[in-house]
């Protein structure tokens, strides 16, 4: 197995993953694996970048940073600090499938719930830009990808990775066609005011809870108990604290009739409760959901537009 070297040519295997801060200026990949990726045909340099980032994320995942590590933990005592410096990136095979679907749909406006270091975001932005180049202004609002990240250092790293992928100068603060929402996803999504029926796609890759109290009309009565933000004895169920369903509800009016939803770790998320309520809600609203056979399941939801 090839060892990638960083920080003065110290093997990654000798570095505590908790000490890894991205973006890392890694040397070129020592194999030709990136030449087999979906991006290589059009974006060979980006293919090298994302392959390096994917491989580093996989090394961290091998140390137990995936969603399965949350299984069985009480939501009130869970410690998310171990994830503060983890990439937890969407796997490369999932990213490529999503990219292919978005290119086919000519998706221009995409929302990502959970950006982390921006690895999957690179695919979303490339797909959005490719679609925008073929469509005109009369086809709707301008192309835009929204990223969401609570951790400032991750948001900064994502911006640097995106800038490198788009061949923009170091330190670029504004990336054309991209908006980074920094902070609590529910608070910022509620305030984003995305145009009605304008989103082509949403990618959910988030499992953490929110500290933001939604407006009364958006609060959920999961499990039939009072809202966890106001209950004197909060429900410990993961499904009552997951941000997935409230985030979807905030975006619902902004979705096009033919929008597509992707949910990473779909099967595992349903099992441990993170996506249980979202699954029930999608089914109740007539969405067709399918679990694609990737690691932990990649959920995809579509609906048939009414005639």
C-alpha positions as CSV (number, residue, x, y, z in Angstrom):
1,X,0.0,0.0,0.0
2,X,1.4,3.4,-1.0
3,X,2.2,5.7,1.9
4,X,1.6,9.4,1.3
5,X,4.0,11.9,2.9
6,X,3.2,15.2,4.4
7,X,4.6,17.8,6.8
8,X,8.3,17.4,6.0
9,X,8.0,14.0,4.6
10,X,6.7,12.3,7.7
11,X,4.6,9.2,6.9
12,X,0.9,9.7,7.6
13,X,0.9,6.5,9.5
14,X,3.2,8.1,12.1
15,X,0.9,11.1,12.7
16,X,-2.0,11.2,15.1
17,X,-5.0,11.8,12.9
18,X,-6.3,14.3,15.5
19,X,-3.4,16.5,14.6
20,X,-4.1,16.7,10.9
21,X,-5.3,20.1,9.8
22,X,-6.4,20.5,6.2
23,X,-5.9,21.6,3.6
24,X,-2.6,19.6,3.4
25,X,-0.2,20.4,0.6
26,X,0.4,16.8,-0.3
27,X,2.9,15.7,-2.9
28,X,1.5,14.1,-6.1
29,X,-0.2,10.7,-5.8
30,X,2.4,7.9,-6.2
31,X,0.0,5.7,-8.2
32,X,-2.1,6.3,-11.3
33,X,-5.3,5.6,-9.4
34,X,-6.6,9.1,-10.1
35,X,-6.6,8.3,-13.9
36,X,-9.5,5.9,-13.3
37,X,-11.7,8.5,-11.7
38,X,-14.7,10.1,-13.3
39,X,-13.2,13.6,-13.2
40,X,-9.9,12.7,-14.9
41,X,-11.3,13.0,-18.5
42,X,-12.2,16.7,-18.0
43,X,-10.3,17.8,-14.9
44,X,-7.1,15.8,-14.5
45,X,-5.6,18.1,-11.9
46,X,-8.8,18.1,-9.8
47,X,-8.9,14.3,-10.1
48,X,-5.5,14.2,-8.4
49,X,-6.5,16.6,-5.7
50,X,-9.7,14.8,-4.7
51,X,-8.1,11.4,-4.9
52,X,-5.4,12.6,-2.4
53,X,-8.1,13.9,-0.1
54,X,-10.3,10.8,-0.4
55,X,-7.3,8.6,0.5
56,X,-6.4,10.7,3.5
57,X,-10.0,10.6,4.7
58,X,-10.1,6.8,4.3
59,X,-7.0,6.6,6.5
60,X,-8.8,8.5,9.2
61,X,-11.9,6.4,8.8
62,X,-9.9,3.3,9.5
63,X,-9.3,4.7,13.0
64,X,-13.1,4.7,13.8
65,X,-14.4,8.1,12.7
66,X,-17.4,7.0,10.7
67,X,-21.1,7.2,11.6
68,X,-21.1,3.6,13.0
69,X,-19.0,4.8,15.9
70,X,-22.1,6.7,17.2
71,X,-24.2,3.5,17.4
72,X,-25.5,2.9,20.9
73,X,-24.4,6.2,22.3
74,X,-26.9,8.3,24.3
75,X,-27.5,11.6,22.5
76,X,-27.2,13.6,25.7
77,X,-23.7,12.3,26.5
78,X,-22.2,11.9,23.0
79,X,-18.9,13.7,22.5
80,X,-18.4,15.1,19.0
81,X,-15.0,16.6,19.8
82,X,-13.2,13.7,18.1
83,X,-14.6,14.8,14.8
84,X,-13.3,18.4,15.0
85,X,-10.3,17.7,12.9
86,X,-11.5,14.7,10.9
87,X,-12.4,14.9,7.2
88,X,-15.2,12.3,7.3
89,X,-15.4,12.9,3.6
90,X,-18.0,11.3,1.3
91,X,-16.4,8.2,-0.2
92,X,-15.0,8.5,-3.8
93,X,-17.4,6.0,-5.4
94,X,-20.4,7.8,-3.9
95,X,-19.1,11.2,-5.0
96,X,-18.6,10.0,-8.5
97,X,-22.1,8.5,-8.7
98,X,-23.6,11.8,-7.4
99,X,-21.5,13.8,-9.9
100,X,-22.7,11.6,-12.8
101,X,-26.4,12.0,-11.8
102,X,-26.0,15.8,-11.3
103,X,-24.3,16.2,-14.7
104,X,-27.1,14.2,-16.3
105,X,-29.7,16.4,-14.7
106,X,-27.9,19.6,-15.6
107,X,-28.2,20.5,-11.9
108,X,-27.2,24.1,-11.3
109,X,-28.5,24.8,-7.8
110,X,-27.4,22.4,-5.1
111,X,-27.5,22.5,-1.3
112,X,-25.0,20.4,0.8
113,X,-25.9,19.7,4.4
114,X,-22.5,19.0,6.0
115,X,-19.5,20.3,4.0
116,X,-16.6,19.5,6.3
117,X,-13.3,20.0,4.3
118,X,-15.2,20.4,1.0
119,X,-14.2,17.2,-0.8
120,X,-17.7,16.2,-2.0
121,X,-18.4,20.0,-2.5
122,X,-15.8,20.0,-5.3
123,X,-17.9,17.5,-7.3
124,X,-21.0,19.5,-6.7
125,X,-19.5,22.8,-7.8
126,X,-18.0,21.3,-10.9
127,X,-21.4,19.8,-11.8
128,X,-23.1,23.1,-11.2
129,X,-20.6,25.1,-13.3
130,X,-20.9,22.6,-16.2
131,X,-24.7,22.9,-16.2
132,X,-24.6,26.6,-16.0
133,X,-22.3,26.8,-19.0
134,X,-25.0,25.1,-21.1
135,X,-28.1,26.9,-19.8
136,X,-29.2,30.5,-20.2
137,X,-30.3,33.1,-17.6
138,X,-33.9,32.5,-18.6
139,X,-33.7,29.0,-17.2
140,X,-34.0,30.3,-13.7
141,X,-32.0,31.8,-10.8
142,X,-28.2,31.8,-11.2
143,X,-26.1,28.7,-10.5
144,X,-25.2,28.3,-6.9
145,X,-23.9,25.6,-4.5
146,X,-24.5,26.2,-0.8
147,X,-22.2,24.5,1.7
148,X,-22.8,24.3,5.5
149,X,-20.2,23.9,8.2
150,X,-20.3,24.7,11.9
151,X,-16.5,24.4,12.5
152,X,-14.7,27.5,11.4
153,X,-11.4,25.7,10.6
154,X,-13.2,23.2,8.5
155,X,-15.0,25.9,6.6
156,X,-11.7,27.7,6.0
157,X,-10.1,24.4,4.8
158,X,-13.0,23.8,2.5
159,X,-12.7,27.2,0.9
160,X,-9.0,26.5,0.3
161,X,-9.6,23.1,-1.2
162,X,-12.3,24.6,-3.5
163,X,-10.1,27.5,-4.5
164,X,-7.3,25.0,-5.4
165,X,-9.8,22.9,-7.4
166,X,-11.0,26.0,-9.2
167,X,-7.5,27.3,-9.8
168,X,-8.1,30.4,-7.8
169,X,-5.3,32.3,-5.9
170,X,-4.4,31.2,-2.3
171,X,-6.5,33.1,0.2
172,X,-9.5,33.5,-2.0
173,X,-12.5,34.5,0.1
174,X,-15.2,34.5,-2.6
175,X,-15.6,31.5,-4.9
176,X,-17.9,32.1,-7.9
177,X,-21.1,30.1,-7.7
178,X,-20.5,29.1,-4.1
179,X,-21.9,30.2,-0.7
180,X,-20.5,28.9,2.6
181,X,-23.0,29.0,5.4
182,X,-20.8,29.1,8.6
183,X,-22.5,28.1,11.9
184,X,-25.6,26.2,12.9
185,X,-27.2,24.6,9.9
186,X,-30.8,25.2,11.0
187,X,-30.4,28.8,11.9
188,X,-28.5,29.6,8.6
189,X,-30.8,27.5,6.4
190,X,-33.9,29.2,7.8
191,X,-32.3,32.6,7.1
192,X,-31.0,31.8,3.7
193,X,-34.3,32.4,2.0
194,X,-33.5,30.2,-1.1
195,X,-36.0,30.9,-3.9
196,X,-39.1,28.7,-4.2
197,X,-38.7,25.7,-6.4
198,X,-35.2,26.5,-7.4
199,X,-33.1,23.7,-5.9
200,X,-32.1,20.9,-8.3
201,X,-30.5,18.7,-5.6
202,X,-29.6,18.3,-1.9
203,X,-26.8,16.2,-0.4
204,X,-27.2,15.2,3.3
205,X,-23.9,14.2,4.9
206,X,-24.5,15.3,8.5
207,X,-25.3,13.6,11.8
208,X,-24.7,16.2,14.5
209,X,-27.4,17.9,16.6
210,X,-28.3,21.5,16.5
211,X,-28.4,24.0,19.4
212,X,-30.7,26.3,17.4
213,X,-34.4,26.6,18.3
214,X,-36.6,26.6,15.3
215,X,-39.6,28.7,14.9
216,X,-42.7,27.2,16.5
217,X,-44.1,26.0,13.2
218,X,-40.9,24.1,12.4
219,X,-40.6,22.3,15.8
220,X,-41.1,18.5,15.8
221,X,-43.0,16.3,18.2
222,X,-40.8,13.3,17.5
223,X,-41.8,10.1,19.4
224,X,-45.0,11.9,20.6
225,X,-43.1,13.8,23.3
226,X,-42.7,17.5,23.8
227,X,-40.1,19.2,21.7
228,X,-36.5,18.3,22.9
229,X,-35.6,22.0,23.1
230,X,-38.3,22.9,25.6
231,X,-39.0,19.6,27.4
232,X,-37.8,19.6,31.0
233,X,-36.9,15.9,30.6
234,X,-35.6,15.8,27.0
235,X,-36.1,12.6,25.0
236,X,-32.7,10.9,24.6
237,X,-33.6,9.4,21.2
238,X,-31.2,10.3,18.4
239,X,-34.1,10.8,16.1
240,X,-35.5,13.6,18.3
241,X,-32.2,15.6,18.0
242,X,-31.1,14.9,14.4
243,X,-31.0,18.0,12.2
244,X,-31.8,16.0,9.1
245,X,-35.6,16.3,9.0
246,X,-35.8,19.9,10.2
247,X,-33.2,20.9,7.6
248,X,-35.2,19.1,4.9
249,X,-38.4,20.9,6.0
250,X,-36.6,24.2,5.8
251,X,-35.5,23.4,2.2
252,X,-38.7,21.7,1.1
253,X,-40.4,24.7,-0.5
254,X,-37.2,25.5,-2.4
255,X,-37.0,22.1,-4.1
256,X,-37.9,21.8,-7.7
257,X,-40.6,19.2,-8.5
258,X,-38.0,17.0,-10.1
259,X,-35.3,17.5,-7.5
260,X,-33.1,14.7,-6.3
261,X,-32.0,14.1,-2.7
262,X,-28.9,12.2,-1.7
263,X,-28.3,11.0,1.9
264,X,-25.0,9.5,2.9
265,X,-24.9,6.6,5.4
266,X,-28.6,6.1,4.7
267,X,-29.1,2.5,6.0
268,X,-26.9,3.0,9.1
269,X,-28.5,6.3,9.7
270,X,-32.0,4.8,9.7
271,X,-30.8,2.0,12.0
272,X,-29.3,4.3,14.7
273,X,-32.1,6.9,14.4
274,X,-30.3,9.8,12.6
275,X,-32.3,9.5,9.5
276,X,-35.3,7.5,10.8
277,X,-37.7,10.5,10.9
278,X,-36.5,11.8,7.6
279,X,-37.2,8.4,6.0
280,X,-40.7,8.4,7.4
281,X,-41.4,11.9,6.3
282,X,-40.1,11.4,2.8
283,X,-42.3,8.3,2.4
284,X,-45.3,10.1,3.7
285,X,-44.8,12.9,1.2
286,X,-44.7,10.6,-1.8
287,X,-40.9,10.5,-2.4
288,X,-39.4,7.4,-3.8
289,X,-36.5,6.3,-1.7
290,X,-33.9,3.7,-2.6
291,X,-30.7,2.6,-0.8
292,X,-27.9,2.3,-3.3
293,X,-25.4,-0.5,-2.4
294,X,-22.5,1.6,-1.1
295,X,-20.8,1.5,2.3
296,X,-23.5,2.1,4.9
297,X,-26.0,2.7,2.1
298,X,-26.3,5.8,-0.1
299,X,-29.9,7.0,-0.1
300,X,-31.4,8.6,-3.1
301,X,-34.9,10.1,-3.2
302,X,-36.9,11.4,-6.1
303,X,-40.6,12.2,-6.8
304,X,-42.8,12.1,-9.8
305,X,-43.9,15.6,-10.7
306,X,-47.7,16.0,-10.8
307,X,-49.0,16.7,-14.3
